[in-house]
């Protein structure tokens, strides 16, 4: 007995595509590194916010949060 698998036109099996251990690794997303200064600023602002959140939004260390976030994001983007 032979089993046939039929696919509907235009549809893909996303589960199989994401769980296949033999898929070729993709390149890292460099779109942010190539984006505008405004986009970089937005990403740094979000990272600084999360740093402030982690320390309970205590006042007085906002600049330190920003500087650390900027260093981390630039390291991720530019190595």
C-alpha positions in Angstrom: 0.0 0.0 0.0 1.3 3.4 -0.9 0.5 6.6 1.0 0.5 9.9 -0.8 0.7 13.3 0.7 -1.2 16.1 -0.9 -0.6 19.8 -0.4 -2.9 22.5 -1.1 -1.6 25.1 -3.5 0.0 28.1 -1.9 0.1 26.7 1.6 3.2 25.5 3.5 3.6 23.4 6.6 5.0 25.9 9.1 5.5 23.4 11.9 7.6 21.2 9.7 9.7 24.1 8.5 10.4 25.4 12.0 11.2 22.0 13.5 13.4 20.6 10.8 16.9 20.3 12.3 18.5 20.2 8.8 17.4 23.7 7.8 20.2 26.0 6.8 20.9 28.7 9.5 19.9 32.2 8.5 22.1 35.2 8.7 21.6 37.6 11.6 19.2 40.4 11.1 21.4 43.4 10.3 18.5 45.7 9.4 18.8 47.6 12.6 22.5 48.3 12.1 21.6 49.8 8.7 18.6 51.8 10.0 18.2 55.4 10.8 19.6 57.2 13.9 16.0 57.6 15.0 15.5 53.8 15.0 18.7 53.3 17.0 17.5 55.9 19.5 14.2 54.1 19.9 15.9 50.8 20.6 18.2 52.4 23.2 15.3 54.1 24.8 13.5 50.8 25.3 16.6 49.1 26.7 17.1 52.0 29.1 13.5 51.7 30.2 14.0 48.1 31.0 17.1 48.8 33.0 15.1 51.4 35.0 12.3 48.9 35.5 14.8 46.3 36.8 15.9 48.7 39.5 12.4 49.7 40.4 12.4 53.1 38.7 14.3 54.6 41.6 15.2 58.2 40.6 18.8 59.3 40.1 20.3 56.7 37.8 18.5 57.6 34.5 21.7 58.7 32.8 23.5 55.5 33.8 20.6 53.5 32.5 20.9 55.3 29.1 24.7 55.0 28.9 24.7 51.3 29.7 21.8 50.6 27.2 23.6 52.6 24.5 26.8 50.6 25.0 24.9 47.3 25.0 23.0 48.1 21.8 26.0 49.4 20.0 27.9 46.2 20.9 25.1 44.1 19.6 24.8 46.1 16.4 28.4 46.9 15.6 30.4 44.3 17.5 
